[in-house]
């Protein structure tokens, strides 16, 4: 029996070494999978919050002279946009729609979104110079994983909790620490279990600390700078959407309404489309999805009087 168990473990270790999405070097995990969050050119911290930047060669820089109405967009890879050229993303399309259909511009929509950013990082962006752009409106995009903290590891975005857990296991004394530092099978099993744990714990994180409180601080900061805020809360796209589907953060909508902050939850509109037609993956939109989002944003901003205009020449069609 001992021989059989040993053979199974040896076979498992051999298979794990051939298939693991990482390699162990000096007892540390180094990721091997290509990152969907490529192009990171700079890493730094601001007030203890990990930050990063990309070059964004397809993204237009803010105009040197402020136009009559400027919107600044903060968000993550959903509005960056990941997997879609900048020109086909909802932010670029929104600027085109505003200038085409409204008499009152010109309008500029400045996209400062960064893939992997959560509300805490977006708050730091605001403090670090967004007000220098003199926005008339800050459009904040909330993603379902905004209550998770990400950091850059091996050039890829990784959940900070995952790295903390890995470090504690490798620092353990005795056989447990030795196994985590040298055995691929042990680390592969741990990663599989960690994914399950993180999926569960993501629904139990302190959303008030990571999402609601930063939003309220940003609102106060903007108000003191004579700028306004609007919020979009994006849904997950890996589960069927219903007209009743709501934002992952249930306190944000009621707070926004009480504070008179325009608030859009596009899940009900997404639900009128087959998800395969608008989504790229579990969270990101494809070009058709961005066309839909741009039209929804235009209608929402106009209907909420969040942008000034003398007359509307029409509305952008939905795909």
C-alpha positions in Angstrom: 0.0 0.0 0.0 2.8 2.4 0.9 4.4 1.7 -2.5 1.1 2.4 -4.3 0.7 5.7 -2.5 4.3 6.7 -3.1 3.9 5.9 -6.8 0.7 8.0 -7.1 2.3 10.9 -5.4 5.4 10.7 -7.6 3.1 10.5 -10.7 1.1 13.5 -9.4 4.3 15.5 -8.9 5.5 14.6 -12.4 2.2 15.7 -13.9 2.1 18.9 -11.8 5.6 19.9 -13.0 4.5 19.5 -16.6 1.2 21.3 -16.4 1.5 23.9 -13.6 1.0 27.5 -14.6 4.0 28.5 -12.5 7.5 27.4 -11.7 9.3 27.2 -8.3 12.5 29.1 -8.1 14.3 29.5 -4.7 11.1 28.3 -3.0 9.0 31.1 -4.6 6.2 30.8 -7.1 6.7 32.6 -10.4 3.8 32.8 -12.8 4.1 31.5 -16.4 0.7 32.1 -17.9 0.4 35.1 -20.3 -1.2 38.0 -18.6 -4.5 39.5 -19.9 -3.3 42.7 -18.2 -0.2 43.2 -20.3 1.6 46.5 -21.0 2.3 47.6 -17.4 5.1 50.1 -17.7 5.3 51.5 -14.2 4.7 50.3 -10.6 4.5 52.4 -7.5 2.6 53.0 -4.3 0.5 55.9 -3.2 -0.4 56.1 0.5 0.2 52.4 0.8 -2.0 51.5 -2.2 -0.3 49.6 -5.0 -0.6 51.4 -8.3 0.5 50.8 -11.9 0.4 52.4 -15.3 0.2 51.4 -19.0 1.3 53.3 -22.0 -2.2 53.2 -23.8 -0.9 54.2 -27.2 -4.4 54.2 -28.7 -5.8 56.5 -26.1 -6.2 60.2 -26.8 -4.5 62.6 -24.3 -6.6 65.3 -22.7 -6.9 68.5 -24.7 -4.4 71.2 -23.7 -7.2 73.7 -23.5 -10.3 72.5 -21.6 -13.4 72.2 -23.7 -16.8 73.6 -22.6 -17.6 70.2 -20.9 -15.1 67.6 -19.8 -15.9 64.1 -18.4 -13.2 62.1 -16.7 -13.7 58.4 -16.5 -12.1 56.3 -13.7 -12.5 52.5 -13.8 -10.9 49.2 -14.4 -10.4 47.0 -17.5 -14.1 47.0 -18.3 -13.9 50.6 -19.5 -10.1 50.6 -20.2 -11.2 48.7 -22.5 -9.5 45.2 -22.2 -9.5 43.1 -25.4 -11.0 45.8 -27.6 -9.2 48.7 -29.4 -9.6 52.0 -27.6 -11.5 53.5 -30.6 -14.1 50.7 -30.2 -14.5 51.1 -26.5 -17.5 52.7 -24.8 -15.6 55.7 -23.6 -14.4 56.8 -27.1 -17.8 56.0 -28.5 -19.5 58.1 -25.8 -17.5 61.1 -26.7 -18.4 60.7 -30.4 -22.1 60.3 -29.5 -22.1 63.4 -27.3 -20.6 65.6 -30.0 -22.8 64.1 -32.8 -26.2 64.1 -31.1 -26.1 67.1 -28.7 -26.0 70.8 -29.5 -23.9 72.2 -26.6 -20.4 71.0 -26.9 -17.8 70.3 -27.8 -17.6 67.5 -25.2 -14.5 65.7 -24.2 -14.4 62.3 -22.4 -11.0 61.6 -20.8 -10.4 57.9 -20.1 -8.0 57.3 -17.1 -9.2 53.8 -16.5 -6.6 51.1 -15.7 -7.1 47.4 -15.8 -7.1 45.9 -12.3 -7.8 49.1 -10.5 -10.4 49.0 -7.8 -12.1 51.9 -6.0 -9.2 52.5 -3.7 -6.8 53.0 -6.6 -9.3 55.2 -8.4 -9.6 57.3 -5.2 -5.8 57.8 -5.3 -6.0 58.8 -8.9 -8.5 61.5 -8.0 -6.2 62.9 -5.3 -3.1 62.7 -7.5 -4.3 65.1 -10.2 -7.7 64.4 -11.7 -8.9 67.8 -10.4 -6.0 69.4 -12.3 -8.0 68.4 -15.4 -10.9 70.5 -14.2 -13.5 67.9 -14.9 -17.2 68.9 -15.0 -18.2 65.4 -14.3 -16.4 62.3 -12.9 -17.8 59.1 -14.2 -16.8 56.2 -11.9 -17.1 52.6 -13.1 -17.6 49.9 -10.4 -16.6 46.4 -11.3 -17.8 43.2 -9.4 -14.3 42.6 -8.1 -13.8 46.2 -6.8 -13.7 44.9 -3.2 -10.7 42.7 -4.0 -7.1 44.1 -3.9 -4.8 43.4 -6.8 -1.1 44.0 -7.1 1.5 43.3 -9.8 3.5 40.1 -9.5 5.8 38.8 -12.3 4.2 41.4 -14.5 0.7 40.1 -13.9 -2.1 41.3 -11.7 -2.6 38.9 -8.8 -5.0 39.2 -5.8 -3.0 40.5 -2.8 -4.7 37.9 -0.5 -3.3 35.1 -2.7 0.2 36.4 -2.4 -0.1 36.9 1.4 -1.4 33.3 1.8 1.4 32.0 -0.4 4.1 33.9 1.6 2.7 32.5 4.9 2.8 28.9 3.7 6.3 29.2 2.4 7.5 30.8 5.7 6.1 27.9 7.7 8.6 25.7 9.5 8.9 21.9 9.2 7.7 19.6 6.5 4.7 21.9 5.5 7.0 24.8 4.6 9.5 22.5 2.9 6.7 21.0 0.8 5.3 24.4 -0.3 8.8 25.6 -1.2 9.7 22.6 -3.4 6.7 20.4 -4.5 4.7 21.4 -7.5 1.9 19.0 -6.6 1.4 20.6 -3.2 1.3 24.1 -4.7 -1.1 23.0 -7.5 -3.6 21.5 -5.0 -3.3 24.6 -2.8 -3.9 26.9 -5.8 -7.1 24.9 -6.7 -8.4 25.1 -3.2 -7.4 28.8 -3.0 -9.5 29.6 -6.0 -12.6 28.1 -4.3 -11.8 30.0 -1.1 -11.3 33.3 -2.9 -14.5 32.9 -4.9 -16.3 32.4 -1.6 -14.5 35.1 0.3 -15.1 37.7 -2.4 -18.7 37.7 -1.4 -17.8 38.3 2.2 -15.2 41.0 2.0 -15.7 44.4 3.6 -17.3 46.2 0.7 -18.0 49.2 2.9 -14.2 49.7 3.4 -13.1 48.9 -0.1 -16.0 50.5 -2.1 -18.6 52.6 -0.2 -16.2 54.7 1.9 -13.9 55.6 -0.9 -16.8 56.6 -3.1 -18.1 58.9 -0.3 -14.7 60.5 0.2 -14.4 61.0 -3.6 -17.8 62.6 -3.7 -16.8 65.1 -1.0 -13.5 65.9 -2.7 -15.2 66.5 -6.0 -17.9 68.7 -4.5 -15.2 70.8 -2.9 -13.6 71.1 -6.3 -16.9 72.2 -7.9 -17.2 68.9 -9.9 -20.0 66.3 -10.0 -20.0 62.6 -9.9 -21.9 59.8 -11.7 -21.6 56.1 -11.0 -22.0 53.0 -13.2 -22.0 49.6 -11.5 -21.2 46.8 -13.9 -22.6 43.3 -13.5 -20.8 39.9 -13.8 -21.2 38.3 -17.1 -20.6 34.7 -16.1 -24.1 34.1 -14.8 -27.5 34.6 -16.5 -28.7 38.1 -16.2 -32.3 38.9 -15.3 -34.2 42.2 -15.4 -34.1 42.1 -11.6 -30.3 41.6 -11.5 -28.7 44.4 -9.4 -25.2 45.7 -8.5 -22.8 43.6 -6.5 -22.7 46.4 -3.9 -26.2 46.9 -2.7 -25.5 50.0 -0.6 -24.1 52.1 -3.5 -27.4 52.6 -5.3 -29.4 53.9 -2.3 -26.5 56.1 -1.2 -26.2 57.6 -4.8 -30.0 58.3 -4.9 -29.8 60.0 -1.4 -26.8 62.0 -2.5 -28.4 62.9 -5.9 -25.6 61.2 -7.7 -26.6 59.8 -11.1 -26.4 56.1 -10.9 -26.6 53.5 -13.7 -27.0 49.7 -13.2 -27.0 48.4 -16.8 -27.7 44.7 -15.9 -31.4 45.0 -16.8 -30.5 46.4 -20.3 -27.8 43.7 -20.8 -30.4 41.1 -19.9 -32.3 42.0 -23.0 -29.5 40.6 -25.2 -28.0 37.1 -25.4 -24.9 37.4 -23.3 -22.8 35.7 -26.0 -23.6 38.6 -28.2 -22.2 41.3 -25.9 -19.6 39.7 -23.7 -15.9 38.9 -24.2 -15.5 36.9 -21.1 -16.8 36.7 -17.5 -16.6 40.5 -17.0 -15.5 42.2 -20.2 -17.6 43.4 -23.1 -16.9 42.7 -26.8 -17.2 45.5 -29.4 -21.0 45.0 -29.6 -21.2 45.2 -25.9 -19.3 48.5 -25.9 -21.6 49.8 -28.6 -24.5 49.0 -26.2 -22.8 50.5 -23.2 -22.0 53.7 -25.0 -25.6 54.1 -26.1 -26.8 53.4 -22.5 -24.4 55.9 -21.1 -25.5 58.6 -23.5 -29.2 58.0 -22.7 -28.5 57.9 -19.0 -26.4 61.1 -19.0 -29.0 63.0 -21.1 -32.0 61.7 -19.1 -30.4 62.7 -15.8 -29.4 66.2 -17.1 -25.8 65.2 -16.3 -24.5 67.0 -19.4 -25.6 70.4 -20.6 -27.1 70.8 -24.1 -29.4 73.2 -25.9 -31.0 70.6 -28.1 -30.7 66.9 -28.9 -30.4 65.9 -32.6 -31.3 62.3 -31.8 -29.9 59.4 -29.9 -27.4 56.7 -30.8 -28.9 53.4 -31.9 -28.5 50.3 -29.9 -26.9 47.3 -31.6 
